[in-house]
């Protein structure tokens, strides 16, 4: 959940701004495709649960397509605050970047007065678009890239690839060359070979392994030399794995808790090196 710790609606301007102000810089957002072609910021299971709780009687639900139009979603009482469209989420993110003073986006066509973002101000920002099921298609991805480009957010946007999809990768490179791609690897099912990992590192801008994958594969991804983002890091043990193998970014359902944990480790390390820690503190856990 993007904003559960802040008790704010996922995808809302208040939630995004609140997390940015707390120092969270990596945002992983799920999107589903409605039956009439709109992209909603939510996970399919969350939308299905909310629709049922609202008493909405929908056709048989499957993972390939949300059997609801945007009008159906709104008629069921699922408003744009809790279930915003992709456009609304991107607008919220854009507004929040401005208000949180993390830098403005790239110049937009027809708006010469807008200044490009300073690289240092947006260097750490990462907006991950996880297109679920039918949303991971040429038409939906092309629409997403257009919306990202229209708002000048392509330089901080990365598209999840849960499977190797050369056609979609080419589409992204052609329509929004500044948008990065990340090849995701899960810890369930058949694990990738070392050769597959090396090939993915050449084809994609980033690698995104499950933090539960075998250490040999995690280390191989780091050795490949490109950015590696681990998921899902929700507790101290998972965070230790991420730190030990040298990950720079992680995805978490508890972003504030993990951000504060990392900060506490950093402070403990600094105190240790300044010889301010008591002798019984295990400094190995905070390196």
N, C-alpha and C positions, 0 to 999 in steps of 0.2 A: 504494500500500500504506500502510495507516494506520501501521504500526509497524515497517516493514522496517529503518529506521535504528537502532531500538533492539533489533532481533533478538528481538522478542516477538510473540506471536500477535495478529493483527488482532482488534480488538474485545474483547480481554481487559481485565480491570480493571488489570492491571499495565501494559499498553500505554497505555491511556488516561491513567492516572495519571502515567506517565512523561512523556508528551507535555505534559500540563498543567503539570507541574513545570518543563519546559523552556521554557515560555512559549508553546506552541502553543495557540491558542484556537479554531481553525476545524476542525471534524471532518466530513469527507465520507464517508458510509458507504453502500455499495451493499446492496440487499436483493433477494432473489429469492423467488419463491413456490413452495413444494414442491407436489407433486401432491395432498397431503392438507391444503393450506391453511395451512402454517406459513411464517413469514417468516424466512429465513436471512440473516445478515450476510455477504454475499460477492458477488463478481461471477459471472455465469453461466459465463464461460470458466474462471475459477479453480476453480469447483466441478466442472465437467466434466473438467478436467485432473486434479484430485485423485482423482476417482472412477475414471478410467481407470488412473491410476498404482496405485491400490489393487486393480486387477484386477476392478472391478465391471462386470458386463455389464448395460448399461442399454438400454432401447428407443431408437429413433432420437431424437436430441437436436435440439431446435429452440429458437429464441430466445423463443418465446411461453410455454413452460411447461417447468419443470424436471421431467423424467420420473422423479422419485424422490420417495418419501415421506420424512418425517423419519426413520422407522424404517430405510428403505433407506440413508439418508445415514450414520446411526450404525452400521449393520451393515457398511458399507464401511470402517469405521475412521475416519471423518471426525468427530472428537469435537467436543464443545461448546467446547473451548478455541480450536480453529482455525476452526470453523464454528458460532458461537453463534447462537441465535435472537434475534429483535429484542428480546424481553423480557429475555434475558440481557445483551445489549449495553446496553440502557437501564439495567438494574440496575448494571452495571459502571461506566457513566458517572456514575450517581448516587453510587455509593460513592466513585468517584475524585474527584468534585467536593468531597465532604466531606473526604477525606484530603489533597487538594491545597490545602485551605483557600481555595477560590475562591467560597465562599458556598453556602448550602443552597438547595434548590428552593422553589417556592411551597408554601404549606400544602396538605396532603392532607386530603380529607374524613375526618372521624373521628379526626384527629390534631392537636388544637388546640395541643399542646405544640410542634409544629414551627413555627419562626419563618420568615416570608417572607425570601427572599434580599434582601440589600441590592442595590439597583440597580447601584451602582458595582462590586460584586464580580462580577456576572455580565454586565455590559454588553457585554463583548467576546466572550463565549462564543457559539459558533454551532455547532449540531448539524444537519448537512444530511442529510436522508433522501432517497436516490436510489433510487426504487422501479423496478426493472428489469422491462420487458416485462409479464408477467402480473401482477406485483405492483403495477403502476400501474393499478389498477382500483378501482371503488367499494368492493367488499367488503374488499379488502386495505388500502386507504387508511383506511377507517373503523376497521378493527382497529388500524392503526398509531396513529391519532389517540387511540383509547381507551387504548392502552398508554402513550403519551406523557403523557396527562392524568392517568392513574392514579398516575404517578410525579412529577407536578408539574413536568415538564420542558417544558411547552408554551411557556414564555416564551423559551427558548433554541433552539427547534426551528424548522427551515425545511424545507419540502417542495419538492423539485426538480420542475419542469414542463418536460420536454423538448419539449413541444408545448402549444399552447393547449388547455386542457380546462376550459371554464367549469363543467361539472357537478361535476367533482372540486374545483375551486376553491371553489364554493359549499358543497360538503360540508365542506371544511376550515373555512371561515368559520363554518358553523353548529355543527359538533361541537367545534371547538377554536379559537375566535376569536383566541387569543393566538399560535397557530402562524402563522408567516409563510410566504409563497409566493414562489418565485423562478422567473422565466421564463428558461430557458436557451437560448442561441443558439450554434449550432455554426458552424465555419468551412468545413464541407463542404456540398455541395449548394447549393440556392438560398438566397442571402443575404436577410435581411429588408430591407424598405424602411425609410426614415427614418420614414414614417408608421406602419409596423408597430411599430417600436421605441417611438415615442411612445405608441401605444395600449397596448402591453405595460406601459409605465411607469405608466399610469393603473390598469391592472387588477391588477398584481402588486406585492407589497411590495418586491421586489428584482429586479434584472436580473443575469443570469449569462452574459456573453459569453465565447467562446473568446478567449484572448489573441492568437490568430492572425488574428482578424477584421480587416478594413480599419480603419485609424485613424479614418476619417470616421465609421464606425458606433460604434466604441468611444467616441469623443468625444461623439457624439450621446447615448449612454446616460448618460454622466457628466453632460451638460448637462441631462438630464431631472430631475435633482435628488435622486433617491432613491439608496439604497445600491446599489452595483455591485460584484459579486464576479467576478474573472477566473479563468479556468482554462485549461490546466494550466500552472502556473508552476514549471518544474523547473530553470531555469538562469539565469545572470546576465542574459542578453539579454532573456529574458521578464520578469524582475523589473524591469529598466529600463523596459520598456514600461508595466508596471503602475504604477510610480512616476510616470512622466512624464505619464500621463493622469489620475493622481489616485485610483487605486483604494485603498480602505481595507482590503480583505481579498482573499486569493487562495487557490485550492486548489492543492495541490502533492503530488506523489508523494514529494517530498524535503522534508518540512516543517522538519526541524531544520536542514538545510543552508541553506534559504531564510531561515529565521528568523535564523540566525547571519550570513548575508550582509547582511540588512537592518540588523542590529545593528552590523556593521562599518561600513556606510555612515553610519549615524547617528553613530557615534563619530568617523569621519573628518570629517563635516560640523562637528561640535562643535569638533574640533581646528582645523579650517580657520578657523572664525569666531573662535577664540581665538588665531589666528595662530601655531599650533604646527606646521603642516605644512611640509615642505620645499617649495621653489619648484617642483620638477618634478612635483608631484602634480597630477593632473587632477581638480580639485574638481567639475567639471561632472558627473562620473559618480556623485557621491554627494549630489547635491542632492535 
